[in-house]
């Protein structure tokens, strides 16, 4: 889902800030980890979208050739 990455990054930012305010390094690090997970999810979604776009292009070309 497109918003999973953004949700993880937002949650991570909040945890990191809470960790900094409370001087809780574990919570701060957990927040940083959540942000990295969010970034990774975004990259995976971008790659999947790119593959889908390319597959659709190929399918359209094949269909055009079949209709010629």
PQR file with spaces between the fields and no chain letter, atoms N, CA, C, O and H, PARSE charges and radii, in Angstrom:
ATOM       1  N    UNK     1       0.844   -1.180    0.000 -0.4000 1.5000
ATOM       2  CA   UNK     1       0.000    0.000    0.000 -0.0000 2.0000
ATOM       3  C    UNK     1       0.885    1.237    0.000  0.5500 1.7000
ATOM       4  O    UNK     1       1.960    1.241    0.599 -0.5500 1.4000
ATOM       5  N    UNK     2       0.439    2.263   -0.658 -0.4000 1.5000
ATOM       6  CA   UNK     2       1.254    3.453   -0.872 -0.0000 2.0000
ATOM       7  C    UNK     2       1.543    4.238    0.406  0.5500 1.7000
ATOM       8  O    UNK     2       2.568    4.913    0.506 -0.5500 1.4000
ATOM       9  H    UNK     2      -0.435    2.261   -1.145  0.4000 1.0000
ATOM      10  N    UNK     3       0.648    4.150    1.369 -0.4000 1.5000
ATOM      11  CA   UNK     3       0.815    4.986    2.557 -0.0000 2.0000
ATOM      12  C    UNK     3       1.554    4.292    3.690  0.5500 1.7000
ATOM      13  O    UNK     3       1.843    4.915    4.712 -0.5500 1.4000
ATOM      14  H    UNK     3      -0.185    3.602    1.288  0.4000 1.0000
ATOM      15  N    UNK     4       1.864    3.015    3.524 -0.4000 1.5000
ATOM      16  CA   UNK     4       2.555    2.291    4.591 -0.0000 2.0000
ATOM      17  C    UNK     4       3.908    2.917    4.907  0.5500 1.7000
ATOM      18  O    UNK     4       4.258    3.102    6.072 -0.5500 1.4000
ATOM      19  H    UNK     4       1.630    2.509    2.694  0.4000 1.0000
ATOM      20  N    UNK     5       4.662    3.240    3.866 -0.4000 1.5000
ATOM      21  CA   UNK     5       5.978    3.840    4.079 -0.0000 2.0000
ATOM      22  C    UNK     5       5.887    5.169    4.797  0.5500 1.7000
ATOM      23  O    UNK     5       6.655    5.444    5.719 -0.5500 1.4000
ATOM      24  H    UNK     5       4.378    3.090    2.919  0.4000 1.0000
ATOM      25  N    UNK     6       4.946    5.992    4.368 -0.4000 1.5000
ATOM      26  CA   UNK     6       4.778    7.310    4.996 -0.0000 2.0000
ATOM      27  C    UNK     6       4.347    7.166    6.448  0.5500 1.7000
ATOM      28  O    UNK     6       4.788    7.929    7.307 -0.5500 1.4000
ATOM      29  H    UNK     6       4.323    5.769    3.619  0.4000 1.0000
ATOM      30  N    UNK     7       3.484    6.188    6.728 -0.4000 1.5000
ATOM      31  CA   UNK     7       3.028    5.972    8.104 -0.0000 2.0000
ATOM      32  C    UNK     7       4.187    5.537    8.988  0.5500 1.7000
ATOM      33  O    UNK     7       4.324    6.013   10.115 -0.5500 1.4000
ATOM      34  H    UNK     7       3.125    5.568    6.030  0.4000 1.0000
ATOM      35  N    UNK     8       5.025    4.630    8.477 -0.4000 1.5000
ATOM      36  CA   UNK     8       6.182    4.193    9.257 -0.0000 2.0000
ATOM      37  C    UNK     8       7.155    5.338    9.508  0.5500 1.7000
ATOM      38  O    UNK     8       7.703    5.466   10.603 -0.5500 1.4000
ATOM      39  H    UNK     8       4.913    4.244    7.562  0.4000 1.0000
ATOM      40  N    UNK     9       7.365    6.166    8.494 -0.4000 1.5000
ATOM      41  CA   UNK     9       8.280    7.300    8.670 -0.0000 2.0000
ATOM      42  C    UNK     9       7.731    8.297    9.685  0.5500 1.7000
ATOM      43  O    UNK     9       8.479    8.825   10.507 -0.5500 1.4000
ATOM      44  H    UNK     9       6.920    6.062    7.605  0.4000 1.0000
ATOM      45  N    UNK    10       6.428    8.555    9.628 -0.4000 1.5000
ATOM      46  CA   UNK    10       5.815    9.476   10.590 -0.0000 2.0000
ATOM      47  C    UNK    10       5.900    8.920   12.006  0.5500 1.7000
ATOM      48  O    UNK    10       6.254    9.632   12.945 -0.5500 1.4000
ATOM      49  H    UNK    10       5.821    8.126    8.960  0.4000 1.0000
ATOM      50  N    UNK    11       5.571    7.638   12.144 -0.4000 1.5000
ATOM      51  CA   UNK    11       5.659    6.983   13.457 -0.0000 2.0000
ATOM      52  C    UNK    11       7.101    7.030   13.965  0.5500 1.7000
ATOM      53  O    UNK    11       7.345    7.292   15.143 -0.5500 1.4000
ATOM      54  H    UNK    11       5.283    7.060   11.381  0.4000 1.0000
ATOM      55  N    UNK    12       8.046    6.776   13.070 -0.4000 1.5000
ATOM      56  CA   UNK    12       9.453    6.804   13.456 -0.0000 2.0000
ATOM      57  C    UNK    12       9.918    8.175   13.889  0.5500 1.7000
ATOM      58  O    UNK    12      10.668    8.309   14.856 -0.5500 1.4000
ATOM      59  H    UNK    12       7.848    6.564   12.113  0.4000 1.0000
ATOM      60  N    UNK    13       9.474    9.195   13.173 -0.4000 1.5000
ATOM      61  CA   UNK    13       9.848   10.569   13.531 -0.0000 2.0000
ATOM      62  C    UNK    13       9.328   10.915   14.922  0.5500 1.7000
ATOM      63  O    UNK    13      10.026   11.535   15.724 -0.5500 1.4000
ATOM      64  H    UNK    13       8.865    9.086   12.388  0.4000 1.0000
ATOM      65  N    UNK    14       8.081   10.500   15.196 -0.4000 1.5000
ATOM      66  CA   UNK    14       7.500   10.768   16.516 -0.0000 2.0000
ATOM      67  C    UNK    14       8.256   10.025   17.614  0.5500 1.7000
ATOM      68  O    UNK    14       8.541   10.600   18.664 -0.5500 1.4000
ATOM      69  H    UNK    14       7.514    9.996   14.544  0.4000 1.0000
ATOM      70  N    UNK    15       8.582    8.753   17.382 -0.4000 1.5000
ATOM      71  CA   UNK    15       9.309    7.980   18.389 -0.0000 2.0000
ATOM      72  C    UNK    15      10.703    8.554   18.614  0.5500 1.7000
ATOM      73  O    UNK    15      11.170    8.645   19.750 -0.5500 1.4000
ATOM      74  H    UNK    15       8.351    8.286   16.528  0.4000 1.0000
ATOM      75  N    UNK    16      11.366    8.941   17.520 -0.4000 1.5000
ATOM      76  CA   UNK    16      12.709    9.509   17.655 -0.0000 2.0000
ATOM      77  C    UNK    16      12.657   10.792   18.482  0.5500 1.7000
ATOM      78  O    UNK    16      13.490   11.001   19.363 -0.5500 1.4000
ATOM      79  H    UNK    16      10.987    8.867   16.597  0.4000 1.0000
ATOM      80  N    UNK    17      11.678   11.646   18.198 -0.4000 1.5000
ATOM      81  CA   UNK    17      11.539   12.899   18.948 -0.0000 2.0000
ATOM      82  C    UNK    17      11.230   12.629   20.414  0.5500 1.7000
ATOM      83  O    UNK    17      11.789   13.272   21.302 -0.5500 1.4000
ATOM      84  H    UNK    17      11.001   11.476   17.482  0.4000 1.0000
ATOM      85  N    UNK    18      10.333   11.669   20.666 -0.4000 1.5000
ATOM      86  CA   UNK    18      10.002   11.321   22.054 -0.0000 2.0000
ATOM      87  C    UNK    18      11.229   10.766   22.771  0.5500 1.7000
ATOM      88  O    UNK    18      11.461   11.062   23.943 -0.5500 1.4000
ATOM      89  H    UNK    18       9.879   11.146   19.944  0.4000 1.0000
ATOM      90  N    UNK    19      11.999    9.972   22.066 -0.4000 1.5000
ATOM      91  CA   UNK    19      13.214    9.423   22.656 -0.0000 2.0000
ATOM      92  C    UNK    19      14.231   10.495   23.003  0.5500 1.7000
ATOM      93  O    UNK    19      14.886   10.436   24.043 -0.5500 1.4000
ATOM      94  H    UNK    19      11.810    9.732   21.114  0.4000 1.0000
ATOM      95  N    UNK    20      14.356   11.477   22.116 -0.4000 1.5000
ATOM      96  CA   UNK    20      15.283   12.588   22.382 -0.0000 2.0000
ATOM      97  C    UNK    20      14.823   13.408   23.578  0.5500 1.7000
ATOM      98  O    UNK    20      15.626   13.781   24.434 -0.5500 1.4000
ATOM      99  H    UNK    20      13.825   11.525   21.270  0.4000 1.0000
ATOM     100  N    UNK    21      13.510   13.688   23.631 -0.4000 1.5000
ATOM     101  CA   UNK    21      12.976   14.480   24.740 -0.0000 2.0000
ATOM     102  C    UNK    21      13.116   13.783   26.084  0.5500 1.7000
ATOM     103  O    UNK    21      13.394   14.420   27.100 -0.5500 1.4000
ATOM     104  H    UNK    21      12.858   13.385   22.936  0.4000 1.0000
ATOM     105  N    UNK    22      12.920   12.462   26.080 -0.4000 1.5000
ATOM     106  CA   UNK    22      12.977   11.704   27.336 -0.0000 2.0000
ATOM     107  C    UNK    22      14.356   11.113   27.595  0.5500 1.7000
ATOM     108  O    UNK    22      14.558   10.408   28.585 -0.5500 1.4000
ATOM     109  H    UNK    22      12.694   11.945   25.254  0.4000 1.0000
ATOM     110  N    UNK    23      15.297   11.396   26.716 -0.4000 1.5000
ATOM     111  CA   UNK    23      16.655   10.851   26.809 -0.0000 2.0000
ATOM     112  C    UNK    23      16.631    9.323   26.843  0.5500 1.7000
ATOM     113  O    UNK    23      17.384    8.684   27.577 -0.5500 1.4000
ATOM     114  H    UNK    23      15.133   11.968   25.912  0.4000 1.0000
ATOM     115  N    UNK    24      15.728    8.752   26.013 -0.4000 1.5000
ATOM     116  CA   UNK    24      15.586    7.297   25.904 -0.0000 2.0000
ATOM     117  C    UNK    24      16.185    6.872   24.561  0.5500 1.7000
ATOM     118  O    UNK    24      15.530    6.949   23.522 -0.5500 1.4000
ATOM     119  H    UNK    24      15.115    9.271   25.416  0.4000 1.0000
ATOM     120  N    UNK    25      17.441    6.424   24.605 -0.4000 1.5000
ATOM     121  CA   UNK    25      18.157    6.051   23.381 -0.0000 2.0000
ATOM     122  C    UNK    25      17.486    4.884   22.664  0.5500 1.7000
ATOM     123  O    UNK    25      17.501    4.824   21.435 -0.5500 1.4000
ATOM     124  H    UNK    25      17.973    6.361   25.450  0.4000 1.0000
ATOM     125  N    UNK    26      16.905    3.967   23.411 -0.4000 1.5000
ATOM     126  CA   UNK    26      16.239    2.824   22.808 -0.0000 2.0000
ATOM     127  C    UNK    26      15.043    3.287   21.965  0.5500 1.7000
ATOM     128  O    UNK    26      14.875    2.836   20.832 -0.5500 1.4000
ATOM     129  H    UNK    26      16.893    4.016   24.409  0.4000 1.0000
ATOM     130  N    UNK    27      14.232    4.165   22.501 -0.4000 1.5000
ATOM     131  CA   UNK    27      13.073    4.695   21.777 -0.0000 2.0000
ATOM     132  C    UNK    27      13.524    5.528   20.584  0.5500 1.7000
ATOM     133  O    UNK    27      12.920    5.469   19.513 -0.5500 1.4000
ATOM     134  H    UNK    27      14.368    4.532   23.421  0.4000 1.0000
ATOM     135  N    UNK    28      14.573    6.293   20.771 -0.4000 1.5000
ATOM     136  CA   UNK    28      15.121    7.104   19.682 -0.0000 2.0000
ATOM     137  C    UNK    28      15.590    6.203   18.534  0.5500 1.7000
ATOM     138  O    UNK    28      15.304    6.473   17.367 -0.5500 1.4000
ATOM     139  H    UNK    28      15.064    6.341   21.641  0.4000 1.0000
ATOM     140  N    UNK    29      16.306    5.143   18.873 -0.4000 1.5000
ATOM     141  CA   UNK    29      16.792    4.208   17.855 -0.0000 2.0000
ATOM     142  C    UNK    29      15.646    3.444   17.188  0.5500 1.7000
ATOM     143  O    UNK    29      15.692    3.160   15.992 -0.5500 1.4000
ATOM     144  H    UNK    29      16.539    4.924   19.821  0.4000 1.0000
ATOM     145  N    UNK    30      14.628    3.120   17.967 -0.4000 1.5000
ATOM     146  CA   UNK    30      13.461    2.454   17.401 -0.0000 2.0000
ATOM     147  C    UNK    30      12.790    3.377   16.366  0.5500 1.7000
ATOM     148  O    UNK    30      12.336    2.923   15.316 -0.5500 1.4000
ATOM     149  H    UNK    30      14.590    3.351   18.940  0.4000 1.0000
ATOM     150  N    UNK    31      12.739    4.645   16.678 -0.4000 1.5000
ATOM     151  CA   UNK    31      12.179    5.618   15.743 -0.0000 2.0000
ATOM     152  C    UNK    31      12.987    5.700   14.462  0.5500 1.7000
ATOM     153  O    UNK    31      12.423    5.758   13.369 -0.5500 1.4000
ATOM     154  H    UNK    31      13.108    5.014   17.531  0.4000 1.0000
ATOM     155  N    UNK    32      14.298    5.705   14.593 -0.4000 1.5000
ATOM     156  CA   UNK    32      15.161    5.736   13.411 -0.0000 2.0000
ATOM     157  C    UNK    32      14.957    4.480   12.569  0.5500 1.7000
ATOM     158  O    UNK    32      14.943    4.545   11.340 -0.5500 1.4000
ATOM     159  H    UNK    32      14.755    5.658   15.481  0.4000 1.0000
ATOM     160  N    UNK    33      14.801    3.347   13.231 -0.4000 1.5000
ATOM     161  CA   UNK    33      14.570    2.089   12.520 -0.0000 2.0000
ATOM     162  C    UNK    33      13.238    2.134   11.772  0.5500 1.7000
ATOM     163  O    UNK    33      13.150    1.683   10.631 -0.5500 1.4000
ATOM     164  H    UNK    33      14.813    3.294   14.230  0.4000 1.0000
ATOM     165  N    UNK    34      12.203    2.678   12.416 -0.4000 1.5000
ATOM     166  CA   UNK    34      10.900    2.805   11.749 -0.0000 2.0000
ATOM     167  C    UNK    34      11.007    3.679   10.497  0.5500 1.7000
ATOM     168  O    UNK    34      10.375    3.400    9.479 -0.5500 1.4000
ATOM     169  H    UNK    34      12.275    3.045   13.343  0.4000 1.0000
ATOM     170  N    UNK    35      11.798    4.718   10.583 -0.4000 1.5000
ATOM     171  CA   UNK    35      11.973    5.597    9.428 -0.0000 2.0000
ATOM     172  C    UNK    35      12.667    4.859    8.283  0.5500 1.7000
ATOM     173  O    UNK    35      12.297    5.019    7.120 -0.5500 1.4000
ATOM     174  H    UNK    35      12.312    4.946   11.411  0.4000 1.0000
ATOM     175  N    UNK    36      13.662    4.059    8.614 -0.4000 1.5000
ATOM     176  CA   UNK    36      14.353    3.269    7.585 -0.0000 2.0000
ATOM     177  C    UNK    36      13.421    2.245    6.957  0.5500 1.7000
ATOM     178  O    UNK    36      13.467    2.017    5.748 -0.5500 1.4000
ATOM     179  H    UNK    36      13.962    3.929    9.559  0.4000 1.0000
ATOM     180  N    UNK    37      12.581    1.633    7.769 -0.4000 1.5000
ATOM     181  CA   UNK    37      11.592    0.680    7.248 -0.0000 2.0000
ATOM     182  C    UNK    37      10.648    1.394    6.293  0.5500 1.7000
ATOM     183  O    UNK    37      10.320    0.870    5.228 -0.5500 1.4000
ATOM     184  H    UNK    37      12.543    1.818    8.751  0.4000 1.0000
ATOM     185  N    UNK    38      10.215    2.577    6.667 -0.4000 1.5000
ATOM     186  CA   UNK    38       9.337    3.365    5.795 -0.0000 2.0000
ATOM     187  C    UNK    38      10.005    3.694    4.470  0.5500 1.7000
ATOM     188  O    UNK    38       9.381    3.599    3.413 -0.5500 1.4000
ATOM     189  H    UNK    38      10.481    3.003    7.532  0.4000 1.0000
ATOM     190  N    UNK    39      11.270    4.080    4.527 -0.4000 1.5000
ATOM     191  CA   UNK    39      12.014    4.363    3.295 -0.0000 2.0000
ATOM     192  C    UNK    39      12.110    3.113    2.422  0.5500 1.7000
ATOM     193  O    UNK    39      11.939    3.185    1.205 -0.5500 1.4000
ATOM     194  H    UNK    39      11.777    4.158    5.386  0.4000 1.0000
ATOM     195  N    UNK    40      12.383    1.972    3.047 -0.4000 1.5000
ATOM     196  CA   UNK    40      12.489    0.716    2.299 -0.0000 2.0000
ATOM     197  C    UNK    40      11.159    0.352    1.640  0.5500 1.7000
ATOM     198  O    UNK    40      11.131   -0.072    0.485 -0.5500 1.4000
ATOM     199  H    UNK    40      12.522    1.913    4.035  0.4000 1.0000
ATOM     200  N    UNK    41      10.067    0.518    2.367 -0.4000 1.5000
ATOM     201  CA   UNK    41       8.747    0.229    1.792 -0.0000 2.0000
ATOM     202  C    UNK    41       8.466    1.138    0.599  0.5500 1.7000
ATOM     203  O    UNK    41       7.910    0.697   -0.406 -0.5500 1.4000
ATOM     204  H    UNK    41      10.089    0.863    3.306  0.4000 1.0000
ATOM     205  N    UNK    42       8.849    2.395    0.713 -0.4000 1.5000
ATOM     206  CA   UNK    42       8.651    3.326   -0.404 -0.0000 2.0000
ATOM     207  C    UNK    42       9.438    2.872   -1.634  0.5500 1.7000
ATOM     208  O    UNK    42       8.926    2.902   -2.753 -0.5500 1.4000
ATOM     209  H    UNK    42       9.301    2.753    1.529  0.4000 1.0000
ATOM     210  N    UNK    43      10.673    2.455   -1.420 -0.4000 1.5000
ATOM     211  CA   UNK    43      11.520    2.010   -2.539 -0.0000 2.0000
ATOM     212  C    UNK    43      10.950    0.752   -3.181  0.5500 1.7000
ATOM     213  O    UNK    43      10.941    0.632   -4.406 -0.5500 1.4000
ATOM     214  H    UNK    43      11.089    2.431   -0.511  0.4000 1.0000
ATOM     215  N    UNK    44      10.474   -0.184   -2.370 -0.4000 1.5000
ATOM     216  CA   UNK    44       9.880   -1.412   -2.906 -0.0000 2.0000
ATOM     217  C    UNK    44       8.645   -1.073   -3.730  0.5500 1.7000
ATOM     218  O    UNK    44       8.453   -1.622   -4.815 -0.5500 1.4000
ATOM     219  H    UNK    44      10.481   -0.087   -1.375  0.4000 1.0000
ATOM     220  N    UNK    45       7.811   -0.176   -3.225 -0.4000 1.5000
ATOM     221  CA   UNK    45       6.612    0.225   -3.968 -0.0000 2.0000
ATOM     222  C    UNK    45       6.972    0.910   -5.280  0.5500 1.7000
ATOM     223  O    UNK    45       6.318    0.682   -6.298 -0.5500 1.4000
ATOM     224  H    UNK    45       7.967    0.270   -2.343  0.4000 1.0000
ATOM     225  N    UNK    46       8.012    1.751   -5.263 -0.4000 1.5000
ATOM     226  CA   UNK    46       8.454    2.417   -6.489 -0.0000 2.0000
ATOM     227  C    UNK    46       8.942    1.391   -7.507  0.5500 1.7000
ATOM     228  O    UNK    46       8.632    1.493   -8.693 -0.5500 1.4000
ATOM     229  H    UNK    46       8.543    1.936   -4.436  0.4000 1.0000
ATOM     230  N    UNK    47       9.703    0.407   -7.044 -0.4000 1.5000
ATOM     231  CA   UNK    47      10.210   -0.627   -7.946 -0.0000 2.0000
ATOM     232  C    UNK    47       9.062   -1.454   -8.519  0.5500 1.7000
ATOM     233  O    UNK    47       9.058   -1.772   -9.708 -0.5500 1.4000
ATOM     234  H    UNK    47       9.955    0.324   -6.080  0.4000 1.0000
ATOM     235  N    UNK    48       8.101   -1.798   -7.686 -0.4000 1.5000
ATOM     236  CA   UNK    48       6.948   -2.580   -8.149 -0.0000 2.0000
ATOM     237  C    UNK    48       6.159   -1.793   -9.185  0.5500 1.7000
ATOM     238  O    UNK    48       5.725   -2.356  -10.190 -0.5500 1.4000
ATOM     239  H    UNK    48       8.104   -1.540   -6.720  0.4000 1.0000
ATOM     240  N    UNK    49       5.969   -0.511   -8.955 -0.4000 1.5000
ATOM     241  CA   UNK    49       5.253    0.328   -9.917 -0.0000 2.0000
ATOM     242  C    UNK    49       6.005    0.399  -11.242  0.5500 1.7000
ATOM     243  O    UNK    49       5.397    0.377  -12.312 -0.5500 1.4000
ATOM     244  H    UNK    49       6.321   -0.054   -8.138  0.4000 1.0000
ATOM     245  N    UNK    50       7.314    0.484  -11.164 -0.4000 1.5000
ATOM     246  CA   UNK    50       8.132    0.539  -12.370 -0.0000 2.0000
ATOM     247  C    UNK    50       8.007   -0.754  -13.177  0.5500 1.7000
ATOM     248  O    UNK    50       7.891   -0.720  -14.402 -0.5500 1.4000
ATOM     249  H    UNK    50       7.808    0.502  -10.295  0.4000 1.0000
ATOM     250  N    UNK    51       8.030   -1.886  -12.486 -0.4000 1.5000
ATOM     251  CA   UNK    51       7.887   -3.179  -13.156 -0.0000 2.0000
ATOM     252  C    UNK    51       6.505   -3.290  -13.799  0.5500 1.7000
ATOM     253  O    UNK    51       6.381   -3.747  -14.935 -0.5500 1.4000
ATOM     254  H    UNK    51       8.125   -1.914  -11.491  0.4000 1.0000
ATOM     255  N    UNK    52       5.476   -2.876  -13.078 -0.4000 1.5000
ATOM     256  CA   UNK    52       4.110   -2.916  -13.630 -0.0000 2.0000
ATOM     257  C    UNK    52       3.999   -2.042  -14.875  0.5500 1.7000
ATOM     258  O    UNK    52       3.392   -2.440  -15.869 -0.5500 1.4000
ATOM     259  H    UNK    52       5.576   -2.505  -12.155  0.4000 1.0000
ATOM     260  N    UNK    53       4.588   -0.846  -14.813 -0.4000 1.5000
ATOM     261  CA   UNK    53       4.543    0.059  -15.966 -0.0000 2.0000
ATOM     262  C    UNK    53       5.223   -0.566  -17.177  0.5500 1.7000
ATOM     263  O    UNK    53       4.701   -0.504  -18.290 -0.5500 1.4000
ATOM     264  H    UNK    53       5.081   -0.523  -14.005  0.4000 1.0000
ATOM     265  N    UNK    54       6.379   -1.163  -16.959 -0.4000 1.5000
ATOM     266  CA   UNK    54       7.124   -1.789  -18.056 -0.0000 2.0000
ATOM     267  C    UNK    54       6.345   -2.979  -18.609  0.5500 1.7000
ATOM     268  O    UNK    54       6.288   -3.163  -19.825 -0.5500 1.4000
ATOM     269  H    UNK    54       6.803   -1.213  -16.055  0.4000 1.0000
ATOM     270  N    UNK    55       5.751   -3.782  -17.747 -0.4000 1.5000
ATOM     271  CA   UNK    55       4.954   -4.921  -18.198 -0.0000 2.0000
ATOM     272  C    UNK    55       3.763   -4.451  -19.023  0.5500 1.7000
ATOM     273  O    UNK    55       3.428   -5.073  -20.031 -0.5500 1.4000
ATOM     274  H    UNK    55       5.797   -3.633  -16.759  0.4000 1.0000
ATOM     275  N    UNK    56       3.126   -3.372  -18.613 -0.4000 1.5000
ATOM     276  CA   UNK    56       2.002   -2.829  -19.368 -0.0000 2.0000
ATOM     277  C    UNK    56       2.441   -2.315  -20.742  0.5500 1.7000
ATOM     278  O    UNK    56       1.718   -2.467  -21.726 -0.5500 1.4000
ATOM     279  H    UNK    56       3.398   -2.867  -17.794  0.4000 1.0000
ATOM     280  N    UNK    57       3.627   -1.708  -20.801 -0.4000 1.5000
ATOM     281  CA   UNK    57       4.166   -1.242  -22.080 -0.0000 2.0000
ATOM     282  C    UNK    57       4.388   -2.418  -23.023  0.5500 1.7000
ATOM     283  O    UNK    57       4.016   -2.362  -24.195 -0.5500 1.4000
ATOM     284  H    UNK    57       4.214   -1.584  -20.001  0.4000 1.0000
ATOM     285  N    UNK    58       4.994   -3.478  -22.507 -0.4000 1.5000
ATOM     286  CA   UNK    58       5.269   -4.656  -23.320 -0.0000 2.0000
ATOM     287  C    UNK    58       3.960   -5.288  -23.785  0.5500 1.7000
ATOM     288  O    UNK    58       3.825   -5.662  -24.950 -0.5500 1.4000
ATOM     289  H    UNK    58       5.296   -3.523  -21.555  0.4000 1.0000
ATOM     290  N    UNK    59       3.009   -5.405  -22.884 -0.4000 1.5000
ATOM     291  CA   UNK    59       1.721   -5.998  -23.233 -0.0000 2.0000
ATOM     292  C    UNK    59       1.024   -5.178  -24.319  0.5500 1.7000
ATOM     293  O    UNK    59       0.419   -5.748  -25.228 -0.5500 1.4000
ATOM     294  H    UNK    59       3.119   -5.101  -21.938  0.4000 1.0000
ATOM     295  N    UNK    60       1.101   -3.864  -24.236 -0.4000 1.5000
ATOM     296  CA   UNK    60       0.490   -2.998  -25.250 -0.0000 2.0000
ATOM     297  C    UNK    60       1.162   -3.181  -26.599  0.5500 1.7000
ATOM     298  O    UNK    60       0.488   -3.210  -27.629 -0.5500 1.4000
ATOM     299  H    UNK    60       1.592   -3.401  -23.498  0.4000 1.0000
ATOM     300  N    UNK    61       2.482   -3.307  -26.607 -0.4000 1.5000
ATOM     301  CA   UNK    61       3.207   -3.517  -27.864 -0.0000 2.0000
ATOM     302  C    UNK    61       2.843   -4.855  -28.484  0.5500 1.7000
ATOM     303  O    UNK    61       2.658   -4.948  -29.697 -0.5500 1.4000
ATOM     304  H    UNK    61       3.030   -3.284  -25.770  0.4000 1.0000
ATOM     305  N    UNK    62       2.741   -5.885  -27.664 -0.4000 1.5000
ATOM     306  CA   UNK    62       2.359   -7.207  -28.163 -0.0000 2.0000
ATOM     307  C    UNK    62       0.949   -7.151  -28.740  0.5500 1.7000
ATOM     308  O    UNK    62       0.692   -7.703  -29.810 -0.5500 1.4000
ATOM     309  H    UNK    62       2.892   -5.809  -26.678  0.4000 1.0000
ATOM     310  N    UNK    63       0.058   -6.502  -28.051 -0.4000 1.5000
ATOM     311  CA   UNK    63      -1.317   -6.384  -28.512 -0.0000 2.0000
ATOM     312  C    UNK    63      -1.382   -5.613  -29.845  0.5500 1.7000
ATOM     313  O    UNK    63      -2.136   -5.974  -30.749 -0.5500 1.4000
ATOM     314  H    UNK    63       0.267   -6.054  -27.182  0.4000 1.0000
ATOM     315  N    UNK    64      -0.578   -4.547  -29.942 -0.4000 1.5000
ATOM     316  CA   UNK    64      -0.532   -3.785  -31.195 -0.0000 2.0000
ATOM     317  C    UNK    64      -0.046   -4.653  -32.346  0.5500 1.7000
ATOM     318  O    UNK    64      -0.595   -4.588  -33.445 -0.5500 1.4000
ATOM     319  H    UNK    64       0.035   -4.253  -29.208  0.4000 1.0000
ATOM     320  N    UNK    65       0.976   -5.463  -32.104 -0.4000 1.5000
ATOM     321  CA   UNK    65       1.519   -6.346  -33.149 -0.0000 2.0000
ATOM     322  C    UNK    65       0.486   -7.385  -33.555  0.5500 1.7000
ATOM     323  O    UNK    65       0.369   -7.720  -34.734 -0.5500 1.4000
ATOM     324  H    UNK    65       1.422   -5.516  -31.211  0.4000 1.0000
ATOM     325  N    UNK    66      -0.256   -7.893  -32.593 -0.4000 1.5000
ATOM     326  CA   UNK    66      -1.272   -8.902  -32.901 -0.0000 2.0000
ATOM     327  C    UNK    66      -2.414   -8.311  -33.709  0.5500 1.7000
ATOM     328  O    UNK    66      -3.025   -9.003  -34.523 -0.5500 1.4000
ATOM     329  H    UNK    66      -0.161   -7.621  -31.635  0.4000 1.0000
ATOM     330  N    UNK    67      -2.703   -7.041  -33.492 -0.4000 1.5000
ATOM     331  CA   UNK    67      -3.807   -6.378  -34.190 -0.0000 2.0000
ATOM     332  C    UNK    67      -3.409   -5.869  -35.581  0.5500 1.7000
ATOM     333  O    UNK    67      -4.276   -5.472  -36.360 -0.5500 1.4000
ATOM     334  H    UNK    67      -2.206   -6.479  -32.831  0.4000 1.0000
ATOM     335  N    UNK    68      -2.121   -5.877  -35.898 -0.4000 1.5000
ATOM     336  CA   UNK    68      -1.651   -5.401  -37.215 -0.0000 2.0000
ATOM     337  C    UNK    68      -1.932   -6.385  -38.303  0.5500 1.7000
ATOM     338  O    UNK    68      -1.601   -6.135  -39.462 -0.5500 1.4000
ATOM     339  H    UNK    68      -1.417   -6.199  -35.265  0.4000 1.0000
